């Protein structure tokens, strides 16, 4: 199954803050998960609107968070 974001990719996400400023954070994709399992079969290509990624943010001591793939931007793609 091919996706735009793979485990190990370095990404950036722009998150809104309570003061209406945009905070950009970088992280590493740890896991990917389809949002609606019943809509796709295993041969399908995952569209960024249909899955989310578990991201460990760099310099952040909080646990990894799930982020919709459509909000992510590549910094560096993992090489196989």
PDB file of N, CA, C and O in Angstrom:
ATOM      1  N   UNK A   1       0.843  -1.173   0.000  1.00  0.00           N
ATOM      2  CA  UNK A   1       0.000   0.000   0.000  1.00  0.00           C
ATOM      3  C   UNK A   1       0.894   1.244   0.000  1.00  0.00           C
ATOM      4  O   UNK A   1       1.760   1.378   0.865  1.00  0.00           O
ATOM      5  N   UNK A   2       0.696   2.145  -0.951  1.00  0.00           N
ATOM      6  CA  UNK A   2       1.526   3.328  -1.094  1.00  0.00           C
ATOM      7  C   UNK A   2       0.802   4.552  -0.579  1.00  0.00           C
ATOM      8  O   UNK A   2      -0.379   4.751  -0.865  1.00  0.00           O
ATOM      9  N   UNK A   3       1.502   5.364   0.171  1.00  0.00           N
ATOM     10  CA  UNK A   3       0.942   6.577   0.743  1.00  0.00           C
ATOM     11  C   UNK A   3       1.918   7.717   0.499  1.00  0.00           C
ATOM     12  O   UNK A   3       3.080   7.484   0.168  1.00  0.00           O
ATOM     13  N   UNK A   4       1.457   8.928   0.658  1.00  0.00           N
ATOM     14  CA  UNK A   4       2.350  10.075   0.495  1.00  0.00           C
ATOM     15  C   UNK A   4       3.342  10.145   1.651  1.00  0.00           C
ATOM     16  O   UNK A   4       4.505  10.494   1.449  1.00  0.00           O
ATOM     17  N   UNK A   5       2.891   9.817   2.859  1.00  0.00           N
ATOM     18  CA  UNK A   5       3.765   9.858   4.039  1.00  0.00           C
ATOM     19  C   UNK A   5       4.017   8.443   4.530  1.00  0.00           C
ATOM     20  O   UNK A   5       3.087   7.650   4.679  1.00  0.00           O
ATOM     21  N   UNK A   6       5.282   8.135   4.780  1.00  0.00           N
ATOM     22  CA  UNK A   6       5.668   6.814   5.257  1.00  0.00           C
ATOM     23  C   UNK A   6       6.296   6.935   6.641  1.00  0.00           C
ATOM     24  O   UNK A   6       6.714   8.016   7.057  1.00  0.00           O
ATOM     25  N   UNK A   7       6.354   5.817   7.340  1.00  0.00           N
ATOM     26  CA  UNK A   7       6.996   5.773   8.651  1.00  0.00           C
ATOM     27  C   UNK A   7       8.462   6.181   8.487  1.00  0.00           C
ATOM     28  O   UNK A   7       9.163   5.665   7.617  1.00  0.00           O
ATOM     29  N   UNK A   8       8.914   7.104   9.325  1.00  0.00           N
ATOM     30  CA  UNK A   8      10.289   7.589   9.277  1.00  0.00           C
ATOM     31  C   UNK A   8      10.457   8.914   8.551  1.00  0.00           C
ATOM     32  O   UNK A   8      11.529   9.516   8.624  1.00  0.00           O
ATOM     33  N   UNK A   9       9.421   9.388   7.847  1.00  0.00           N
ATOM     34  CA  UNK A   9       9.511  10.673   7.159  1.00  0.00           C
ATOM     35  C   UNK A   9       9.607  11.819   8.163  1.00  0.00           C
ATOM     36  O   UNK A   9       8.951  11.803   9.205  1.00  0.00           O
ATOM     37  N   UNK A  10      10.431  12.813   7.838  1.00  0.00           N
ATOM     38  CA  UNK A  10      10.515  14.040   8.620  1.00  0.00           C
ATOM     39  C   UNK A  10       9.496  15.004   8.023  1.00  0.00           C
ATOM     40  O   UNK A  10       9.525  15.278   6.823  1.00  0.00           O
ATOM     41  N   UNK A  11       8.591  15.521   8.865  1.00  0.00           N
ATOM     42  CA  UNK A  11       7.492  16.354   8.378  1.00  0.00           C
ATOM     43  C   UNK A  11       7.420  17.678   9.140  1.00  0.00           C
ATOM     44  O   UNK A  11       8.076  17.869  10.164  1.00  0.00           O
ATOM     45  N   UNK A  12       6.604  18.578   8.606  1.00  0.00           N
ATOM     46  CA  UNK A  12       6.293  19.830   9.285  1.00  0.00           C
ATOM     47  C   UNK A  12       4.780  19.993   9.242  1.00  0.00           C
ATOM     48  O   UNK A  12       4.142  19.678   8.238  1.00  0.00           O
ATOM     49  N   UNK A  13       4.219  20.482  10.323  1.00  0.00           N
ATOM     50  CA  UNK A  13       2.785  20.742  10.388  1.00  0.00           C
ATOM     51  C   UNK A  13       2.584  22.142  10.949  1.00  0.00           C
ATOM     52  O   UNK A  13       3.269  22.552  11.886  1.00  0.00           O
ATOM     53  N   UNK A  14       1.644  22.867  10.371  1.00  0.00           N
ATOM     54  CA  UNK A  14       1.303  24.216  10.847  1.00  0.00           C
ATOM     55  C   UNK A  14       0.052  24.111  11.700  1.00  0.00           C
ATOM     56  O   UNK A  14      -1.011  23.739  11.203  1.00  0.00           O
ATOM     57  N   UNK A  15       0.170  24.436  12.976  1.00  0.00           N
ATOM     58  CA  UNK A  15      -0.948  24.312  13.907  1.00  0.00           C
ATOM     59  C   UNK A  15      -1.405  25.686  14.382  1.00  0.00           C
ATOM     60  O   UNK A  15      -0.574  26.524  14.734  1.00  0.00           O
ATOM     61  N   UNK A  16      -2.725  25.931  14.396  1.00  0.00           N
ATOM     62  CA  UNK A  16      -3.204  27.210  14.934  1.00  0.00           C
ATOM     63  C   UNK A  16      -3.053  27.234  16.450  1.00  0.00           C
ATOM     64  O   UNK A  16      -3.141  26.198  17.109  1.00  0.00           O
ATOM     65  N   UNK A  17      -2.822  28.431  17.000  1.00  0.00           N
ATOM     66  CA  UNK A  17      -2.713  28.599  18.451  1.00  0.00           C
ATOM     67  C   UNK A  17      -3.913  29.410  18.930  1.00  0.00           C
ATOM     68  O   UNK A  17      -4.603  30.022  18.115  1.00  0.00           O
ATOM     69  N   UNK A  18      -4.172  29.426  20.232  1.00  0.00           N
ATOM     70  CA  UNK A  18      -5.303  30.209  20.750  1.00  0.00           C
ATOM     71  C   UNK A  18      -5.230  31.698  20.394  1.00  0.00           C
ATOM     72  O   UNK A  18      -6.265  32.361  20.326  1.00  0.00           O
ATOM     73  N   UNK A  19      -4.043  32.226  20.168  1.00  0.00           N
ATOM     74  CA  UNK A  19      -3.900  33.644  19.829  1.00  0.00           C
ATOM     75  C   UNK A  19      -3.972  33.883  18.313  1.00  0.00           C
ATOM     76  O   UNK A  19      -3.569  34.944  17.836  1.00  0.00           O
ATOM     77  N   UNK A  20      -4.480  32.907  17.559  1.00  0.00           N
ATOM     78  CA  UNK A  20      -4.644  32.986  16.099  1.00  0.00           C
ATOM     79  C   UNK A  20      -3.333  33.098  15.333  1.00  0.00           C
ATOM     80  O   UNK A  20      -3.327  33.543  14.185  1.00  0.00           O
ATOM     81  N   UNK A  21      -2.228  32.704  15.946  1.00  0.00           N
ATOM     82  CA  UNK A  21      -0.955  32.640  15.243  1.00  0.00           C
ATOM     83  C   UNK A  21      -0.747  31.206  14.785  1.00  0.00           C
ATOM     84  O   UNK A  21      -1.329  30.278  15.345  1.00  0.00           O
ATOM     85  N   UNK A  22       0.069  31.030  13.786  1.00  0.00           N
ATOM     86  CA  UNK A  22       0.372  29.696  13.279  1.00  0.00           C
ATOM     87  C   UNK A  22       1.701  29.237  13.866  1.00  0.00           C
ATOM     88  O   UNK A  22       2.710  29.935  13.767  1.00  0.00           O
ATOM     89  N   UNK A  23       1.689  28.063  14.473  1.00  0.00           N
ATOM     90  CA  UNK A  23       2.903  27.485  15.050  1.00  0.00           C
ATOM     91  C   UNK A  23       3.327  26.318  14.168  1.00  0.00           C
ATOM     92  O   UNK A  23       2.561  25.375  13.966  1.00  0.00           O
ATOM     93  N   UNK A  24       4.540  26.382  13.646  1.00  0.00           N
ATOM     94  CA  UNK A  24       5.057  25.305  12.817  1.00  0.00           C
ATOM     95  C   UNK A  24       5.893  24.381  13.679  1.00  0.00           C
ATOM     96  O   UNK A  24       6.786  24.814  14.407  1.00  0.00           O
ATOM     97  N   UNK A  25       5.584  23.099  13.582  1.00  0.00           N
ATOM     98  CA  UNK A  25       6.323  22.091  14.342  1.00  0.00           C
ATOM     99  C   UNK A  25       6.839  21.026  13.396  1.00  0.00           C
ATOM    100  O   UNK A  25       6.191  20.696  12.402  1.00  0.00           O
ATOM    101  N   UNK A  26       8.006  20.493  13.710  1.00  0.00           N
ATOM    102  CA  UNK A  26       8.588  19.396  12.932  1.00  0.00           C
ATOM    103  C   UNK A  26       8.537  18.123  13.739  1.00  0.00           C
ATOM    104  O   UNK A  26       8.610  18.138  14.967  1.00  0.00           O
ATOM    105  N   UNK A  27       8.409  17.017  13.026  1.00  0.00           N
ATOM    106  CA  UNK A  27       8.345  15.736  13.701  1.00  0.00           C
ATOM    107  C   UNK A  27       8.648  14.586  12.767  1.00  0.00           C
ATOM    108  O   UNK A  27       8.962  14.780  11.593  1.00  0.00           O
ATOM    109  N   UNK A  28       8.548  13.386  13.307  1.00  0.00           N
ATOM    110  CA  UNK A  28       8.809  12.158  12.560  1.00  0.00           C
ATOM    111  C   UNK A  28       7.557  11.298  12.598  1.00  0.00           C
ATOM    112  O   UNK A  28       6.941  11.129  13.650  1.00  0.00           O
ATOM    113  N   UNK A  29       7.181  10.752  11.437  1.00  0.00           N
ATOM    114  CA  UNK A  29       6.011   9.870  11.343  1.00  0.00           C
ATOM    115  C   UNK A  29       6.361   8.524  11.968  1.00  0.00           C
ATOM    116  O   UNK A  29       7.335   7.882  11.576  1.00  0.00           O
ATOM    117  N   UNK A  30       5.553   8.103  12.950  1.00  0.00           N
ATOM    118  CA  UNK A  30       5.777   6.831  13.639  1.00  0.00           C
ATOM    119  C   UNK A  30       4.849   5.727  13.155  1.00  0.00           C
ATOM    120  O   UNK A  30       5.198   4.547  13.193  1.00  0.00           O
ATOM    121  N   UNK A  31       3.659   6.122  12.697  1.00  0.00           N
ATOM    122  CA  UNK A  31       2.635   5.140  12.330  1.00  0.00           C
ATOM    123  C   UNK A  31       1.617   5.829  11.423  1.00  0.00           C
ATOM    124  O   UNK A  31       1.400   7.036  11.537  1.00  0.00           O
ATOM    125  N   UNK A  32       0.995   5.069  10.525  1.00  0.00           N
ATOM    126  CA  UNK A  32      -0.094   5.601   9.715  1.00  0.00           C
ATOM    127  C   UNK A  32      -1.322   4.731   9.934  1.00  0.00           C
ATOM    128  O   UNK A  32      -1.211   3.539  10.221  1.00  0.00           O
ATOM    129  N   UNK A  33      -2.503   5.348   9.794  1.00  0.00           N
ATOM    130  CA  UNK A  33      -3.742   4.605  10.035  1.00  0.00           C
ATOM    131  C   UNK A  33      -4.859   5.195   9.179  1.00  0.00           C
ATOM    132  O   UNK A  33      -5.054   6.410   9.141  1.00  0.00           O
ATOM    133  N   UNK A  34      -5.577   4.329   8.504  1.00  0.00           N
ATOM    134  CA  UNK A  34      -6.707   4.755   7.686  1.00  0.00           C
ATOM    135  C   UNK A  34      -7.823   5.245   8.613  1.00  0.00           C
ATOM    136  O   UNK A  34      -8.006   4.697   9.700  1.00  0.00           O
ATOM    137  N   UNK A  35      -8.559   6.257   8.201  1.00  0.00           N
ATOM    138  CA  UNK A  35      -9.614   6.819   9.046  1.00  0.00           C
ATOM    139  C   UNK A  35     -10.909   6.026   8.914  1.00  0.00           C
ATOM    140  O   UNK A  35     -11.553   5.725   9.919  1.00  0.00           O
ATOM    141  N   UNK A  36     -11.300   5.685   7.686  1.00  0.00           N
ATOM    142  CA  UNK A  36     -12.535   4.928   7.460  1.00  0.00           C
ATOM    143  C   UNK A  36     -12.208   3.571   6.846  1.00  0.00           C
ATOM    144  O   UNK A  36     -12.157   3.442   5.623  1.00  0.00           O
ATOM    145  N   UNK A  37     -11.988   2.575   7.670  1.00  0.00           N
ATOM    146  CA  UNK A  37     -11.587   1.252   7.201  1.00  0.00           C
ATOM    147  C   UNK A  37     -12.572   0.634   6.220  1.00  0.00           C
ATOM    148  O   UNK A  37     -12.159  -0.081   5.308  1.00  0.00           O
ATOM    149  N   UNK A  38     -13.832   0.886   6.383  1.00  0.00           N
ATOM    150  CA  UNK A  38     -14.844   0.237   5.546  1.00  0.00           C
ATOM    151  C   UNK A  38     -14.915   0.814   4.128  1.00  0.00           C
ATOM    152  O   UNK A  38     -15.572   0.227   3.269  1.00  0.00           O
ATOM    153  N   UNK A  39     -14.268   1.931   3.866  1.00  0.00           N
ATOM    154  CA  UNK A  39     -14.338   2.552   2.546  1.00  0.00           C
ATOM    155  C   UNK A  39     -13.281   2.032   1.578  1.00  0.00           C
ATOM    156  O   UNK A  39     -13.453   2.161   0.366  1.00  0.00           O
ATOM    157  N   UNK A  40     -12.207   1.456   2.071  1.00  0.00           N
ATOM    158  CA  UNK A  40     -11.099   1.059   1.212  1.00  0.00           C
ATOM    159  C   UNK A  40     -10.760  -0.410   1.375  1.00  0.00           C
ATOM    160  O   UNK A  40     -10.945  -0.991   2.445  1.00  0.00           O
ATOM    161  N   UNK A  41     -10.261  -1.003   0.297  1.00  0.00           N
ATOM    162  CA  UNK A  41      -9.728  -2.360   0.425  1.00  0.00           C
ATOM    163  C   UNK A  41      -8.203  -2.262   0.470  1.00  0.00           C
ATOM    164  O   UNK A  41      -7.646  -1.170   0.350  1.00  0.00           O
ATOM    165  N   UNK A  42      -7.534  -3.387   0.641  1.00  0.00           N
ATOM    166  CA  UNK A  42      -6.080  -3.369   0.846  1.00  0.00           C
ATOM    167  C   UNK A  42      -5.286  -2.978  -0.388  1.00  0.00           C
ATOM    168  O   UNK A  42      -4.114  -2.621  -0.273  1.00  0.00           O
ATOM    169  N   UNK A  43      -5.900  -3.037  -1.571  1.00  0.00           N
ATOM    170  CA  UNK A  43      -5.190  -2.672  -2.801  1.00  0.00           C
ATOM    171  C   UNK A  43      -5.281  -1.182  -3.092  1.00  0.00           C
ATOM    172  O   UNK A  43      -4.651  -0.698  -4.032  1.00  0.00           O
ATOM    173  N   UNK A  44      -6.046  -0.456  -2.308  1.00  0.00           N
ATOM    174  CA  UNK A  44      -6.283   0.969  -2.568  1.00  0.00           C
ATOM    175  C   UNK A  44      -5.072   1.826  -2.246  1.00  0.00           C
ATOM    176  O   UNK A  44      -4.258   1.493  -1.385  1.00  0.00           O
ATOM    177  N   UNK A  45      -4.975   2.943  -2.963  1.00  0.00           N
ATOM    178  CA  UNK A  45      -3.987   3.985  -2.664  1.00  0.00           C
ATOM    179  C   UNK A  45      -4.642   4.928  -1.664  1.00  0.00           C
ATOM    180  O   UNK A  45      -5.752   5.403  -1.903  1.00  0.00           O
ATOM    181  N   UNK A  46      -3.984   5.205  -0.562  1.00  0.00           N
ATOM    182  CA  UNK A  46      -4.568   6.081   0.453  1.00  0.00           C
ATOM    183  C   UNK A  46      -4.429   7.532   0.041  1.00  0.00           C
ATOM    184  O   UNK A  46      -3.320   7.995  -0.226  1.00  0.00           O
ATOM    185  N   UNK A  47      -5.512   8.244  -0.014  1.00  0.00           N
ATOM    186  CA  UNK A  47      -5.516   9.683  -0.283  1.00  0.00           C
ATOM    187  C   UNK A  47      -5.256  10.401   1.043  1.00  0.00           C
ATOM    188  O   UNK A  47      -5.616   9.883   2.100  1.00  0.00           O
ATOM    189  N   UNK A  48      -4.630  11.599   1.005  1.00  0.00           N
ATOM    190  CA  UNK A  48      -4.265  12.293   2.250  1.00  0.00           C
ATOM    191  C   UNK A  48      -5.479  12.674   3.094  1.00  0.00           C
ATOM    192  O   UNK A  48      -5.329  12.904   4.293  1.00  0.00           O
ATOM    193  N   UNK A  49      -6.664  12.747   2.516  1.00  0.00           N
ATOM    194  CA  UNK A  49      -7.879  13.033   3.287  1.00  0.00           C
ATOM    195  C   UNK A  49      -8.394  11.806   4.032  1.00  0.00           C
ATOM    196  O   UNK A  49      -9.280  11.924   4.878  1.00  0.00           O
ATOM    197  N   UNK A  50      -7.848  10.631   3.727  1.00  0.00           N
ATOM    198  CA  UNK A  50      -8.395   9.389   4.245  1.00  0.00           C
ATOM    199  C   UNK A  50      -7.551   8.710   5.317  1.00  0.00           C
ATOM    200  O   UNK A  50      -7.927   7.646   5.809  1.00  0.00           O
ATOM    201  N   UNK A  51      -6.420   9.300   5.688  1.00  0.00           N
ATOM    202  CA  UNK A  51      -5.618   8.669   6.736  1.00  0.00           C
ATOM    203  C   UNK A  51      -4.956   9.708   7.630  1.00  0.00           C
ATOM    204  O   UNK A  51      -4.911  10.898   7.319  1.00  0.00           O
ATOM    205  N   UNK A  52      -4.447   9.212   8.752  1.00  0.00           N
ATOM    206  CA  UNK A  52      -3.771  10.068   9.720  1.00  0.00           C
ATOM    207  C   UNK A  52      -2.433   9.448  10.069  1.00  0.00           C
ATOM    208  O   UNK A  52      -2.200   8.261   9.840  1.00  0.00           O
ATOM    209  N   UNK A  53      -1.560  10.271  10.626  1.00  0.00           N
ATOM    210  CA  UNK A  53      -0.219   9.822  10.994  1.00  0.00           C
ATOM    211  C   UNK A  53       0.033  10.122  12.463  1.00  0.00           C
ATOM    212  O   UNK A  53      -0.329  11.183  12.970  1.00  0.00           O
ATOM    213  N   UNK A  54       0.657   9.167  13.131  1.00  0.00           N
ATOM    214  CA  UNK A  54       1.099   9.384  14.514  1.00  0.00           C
ATOM    215  C   UNK A  54       2.480  10.015  14.426  1.00  0.00           C
ATOM    216  O   UNK A  54       3.402   9.442  13.846  1.00  0.00           O
ATOM    217  N   UNK A  55       2.613  11.215  15.013  1.00  0.00           N
ATOM    218  CA  UNK A  55       3.835  12.004  14.858  1.00  0.00           C
ATOM    219  C   UNK A  55       4.472  12.268  16.216  1.00  0.00           C
ATOM    220  O   UNK A  55       3.798  12.679  17.161  1.00  0.00           O
ATOM    221  N   UNK A  56       5.782  12.027  16.303  1.00  0.00           N
ATOM    222  CA  UNK A  56       6.590  12.414  17.465  1.00  0.00           C
ATOM    223  C   UNK A  56       7.221  13.746  17.099  1.00  0.00           C
ATOM    224  O   UNK A  56       8.057  13.815  16.198  1.00  0.00           O
ATOM    225  N   UNK A  57       6.820  14.817  17.804  1.00  0.00           N
ATOM    226  CA  UNK A  57       7.324  16.143  17.500  1.00  0.00           C
ATOM    227  C   UNK A  57       8.694  16.352  18.130  1.00  0.00           C
ATOM    228  O   UNK A  57       8.927  15.968  19.276  1.00  0.00           O
ATOM    229  N   UNK A  58       9.589  16.958  17.377  1.00  0.00           N
ATOM    230  CA  UNK A  58      10.966  17.182  17.803  1.00  0.00           C
ATOM    231  C   UNK A  58      11.009  18.302  18.839  1.00  0.00           C
ATOM    232  O   UNK A  58      10.412  19.361  18.641  1.00  0.00           O
ATOM    233  N   UNK A  59      11.713  18.066  19.940  1.00  0.00           N
ATOM    234  CA  UNK A  59      11.854  19.069  20.990  1.00  0.00           C
ATOM    235  C   UNK A  59      10.617  19.206  21.858  1.00  0.00           C
ATOM    236  O   UNK A  59      10.512  20.153  22.637  1.00  0.00           O
ATOM    237  N   UNK A  60       9.691  18.289  21.739  1.00  0.00           N
ATOM    238  CA  UNK A  60       8.447  18.324  22.504  1.00  0.00           C
ATOM    239  C   UNK A  60       8.413  17.090  23.401  1.00  0.00           C
ATOM    240  O   UNK A  60       8.574  15.969  22.921  1.00  0.00           O
ATOM    241  N   UNK A  61       8.205  17.290  24.689  1.00  0.00           N
ATOM    242  CA  UNK A  61       8.205  16.168  25.632  1.00  0.00           C
ATOM    243  C   UNK A  61       6.841  15.497  25.759  1.00  0.00           C
ATOM    244  O   UNK A  61       6.675  14.597  26.582  1.00  0.00           O
ATOM    245  N   UNK A  62       5.868  15.917  24.962  1.00  0.00           N
ATOM    246  CA  UNK A  62       4.536  15.317  25.028  1.00  0.00           C
ATOM    247  C   UNK A  62       4.525  14.000  24.252  1.00  0.00           C
ATOM    248  O   UNK A  62       5.383  13.766  23.400  1.00  0.00           O
ATOM    249  N   UNK A  63       3.560  13.153  24.549  1.00  0.00           N
ATOM    250  CA  UNK A  63       3.455  11.898  23.800  1.00  0.00           C
ATOM    251  C   UNK A  63       3.170  12.174  22.321  1.00  0.00           C
ATOM    252  O   UNK A  63       2.704  13.260  21.975  1.00  0.00           O
ATOM    253  N   UNK A  64       3.444  11.206  21.451  1.00  0.00           N
ATOM    254  CA  UNK A  64       3.132  11.377  20.027  1.00  0.00           C
ATOM    255  C   UNK A  64       1.649  11.689  19.841  1.00  0.00           C
ATOM    256  O   UNK A  64       0.811  11.258  20.633  1.00  0.00           O
ATOM    257  N   UNK A  65       1.335  12.444  18.784  1.00  0.00           N
ATOM    258  CA  UNK A  65      -0.056  12.821  18.502  1.00  0.00           C
ATOM    259  C   UNK A  65      -0.445  12.390  17.100  1.00  0.00           C
ATOM    260  O   UNK A  65       0.395  12.307  16.204  1.00  0.00           O
ATOM    261  N   UNK A  66      -1.738  12.115  16.924  1.00  0.00           N
ATOM    262  CA  UNK A  66      -2.283  11.797  15.612  1.00  0.00           C
ATOM    263  C   UNK A  66      -2.614  13.092  14.891  1.00  0.00           C
ATOM    264  O   UNK A  66      -3.247  13.981  15.459  1.00  0.00           O
ATOM    265  N   UNK A  67      -2.183  13.199  13.632  1.00  0.00           N
ATOM    266  CA  UNK A  67      -2.423  14.378  12.804  1.00  0.00           C
ATOM    267  C   UNK A  67      -2.926  13.896  11.445  1.00  0.00           C
ATOM    268  O   UNK A  67      -2.382  12.946  10.883  1.00  0.00           O
ATOM    269  N   UNK A  68      -3.965  14.549  10.915  1.00  0.00           N
ATOM    270  CA  UNK A  68      -4.462  14.195   9.587  1.00  0.00           C
ATOM    271  C   UNK A  68      -3.347  14.413   8.567  1.00  0.00           C
ATOM    272  O   UNK A  68      -2.644  15.422   8.619  1.00  0.00           O
ATOM    273  N   UNK A  69      -3.190  13.485   7.657  1.00  0.00           N
ATOM    274  CA  UNK A  69      -2.117  13.551   6.661  1.00  0.00           C
ATOM    275  C   UNK A  69      -2.214  14.808   5.799  1.00  0.00           C
ATOM    276  O   UNK A  69      -1.194  15.320   5.338  1.00  0.00           O
ATOM    277  N   UNK A  70      -3.411  15.303   5.581  1.00  0.00           N
ATOM    278  CA  UNK A  70      -3.562  16.476   4.720  1.00  0.00           C
ATOM    279  C   UNK A  70      -2.946  17.740   5.324  1.00  0.00           C
ATOM    280  O   UNK A  70      -2.745  18.717   4.603  1.00  0.00           O
ATOM    281  N   UNK A  71      -2.644  17.750   6.617  1.00  0.00           N
ATOM    282  CA  UNK A  71      -2.042  18.915   7.257  1.00  0.00           C
ATOM    283  C   UNK A  71      -0.517  18.828   7.313  1.00  0.00           C
ATOM    284  O   UNK A  71       0.131  19.747   7.813  1.00  0.00           O
ATOM    285  N   UNK A  72       0.063  17.747   6.812  1.00  0.00           N
ATOM    286  CA  UNK A  72       1.510  17.542   6.882  1.00  0.00           C
ATOM    287  C   UNK A  72       2.213  17.988   5.603  1.00  0.00           C
ATOM    288  O   UNK A  72       1.630  17.978   4.518  1.00  0.00           O
ATOM    289  N   UNK A  73       3.470  18.376   5.754  1.00  0.00           N
ATOM    290  CA  UNK A  73       4.311  18.761   4.629  1.00  0.00           C
ATOM    291  C   UNK A  73       5.665  18.063   4.809  1.00  0.00           C
ATOM    292  O   UNK A  73       6.209  18.041   5.913  1.00  0.00           O
ATOM    293  N   UNK A  74       6.203  17.498   3.735  1.00  0.00           N
ATOM    294  CA  UNK A  74       7.484  16.812   3.825  1.00  0.00           C
ATOM    295  C   UNK A  74       8.658  17.781   4.031  1.00  0.00           C
ATOM    296  O   UNK A  74       8.735  18.838   3.405  1.00  0.00           O
ATOM    297  N   UNK A  75       9.546  17.392   4.911  1.00  0.00           N
ATOM    298  CA  UNK A  75      10.849  18.040   5.056  1.00  0.00           C
ATOM    299  C   UNK A  75      11.880  17.123   4.416  1.00  0.00           C
ATOM    300  O   UNK A  75      12.751  17.564   3.665  1.00  0.00           O
ATOM    301  N   UNK A  76      11.761  15.826   4.732  1.00  0.00           N
ATOM    302  CA  UNK A  76      12.656  14.822   4.171  1.00  0.00           C
ATOM    303  C   UNK A  76      11.922  13.490   4.084  1.00  0.00           C
ATOM    304  O   UNK A  76      11.257  13.080   5.036  1.00  0.00           O
ATOM    305  N   UNK A  77      12.040  12.823   2.955  1.00  0.00           N
ATOM    306  CA  UNK A  77      11.402  11.535   2.732  1.00  0.00           C
ATOM    307  C   UNK A  77      12.372  10.422   3.092  1.00  0.00           C
ATOM    308  O   UNK A  77      13.551  10.482   2.743  1.00  0.00           O
ATOM    309  N   UNK A  78      11.874   9.398   3.797  1.00  0.00           N
ATOM    310  CA  UNK A  78      12.714   8.258   4.156  1.00  0.00           C
ATOM    311  C   UNK A  78      13.129   7.514   2.877  1.00  0.00           C
ATOM    312  O   UNK A  78      12.315   7.351   1.968  1.00  0.00           O
ATOM    313  N   UNK A  79      14.358   7.074   2.805  1.00  0.00           N
ATOM    314  CA  UNK A  79      14.850   6.312   1.659  1.00  0.00           C
ATOM    315  C   UNK A  79      14.844   4.843   2.012  1.00  0.00           C
ATOM    316  O   UNK A  79      15.240   4.459   3.112  1.00  0.00           O
ATOM    317  N   UNK A  80      14.391   4.017   1.075  1.00  0.00           N
ATOM    318  CA  UNK A  80      14.342   2.573   1.325  1.00  0.00           C
ATOM    319  C   UNK A  80      15.600   1.906   0.858  1.00  0.00           C
ATOM    320  O   UNK A  80      15.738   0.689   0.988  1.00  0.00           O
TER     321      UNK A  80
END
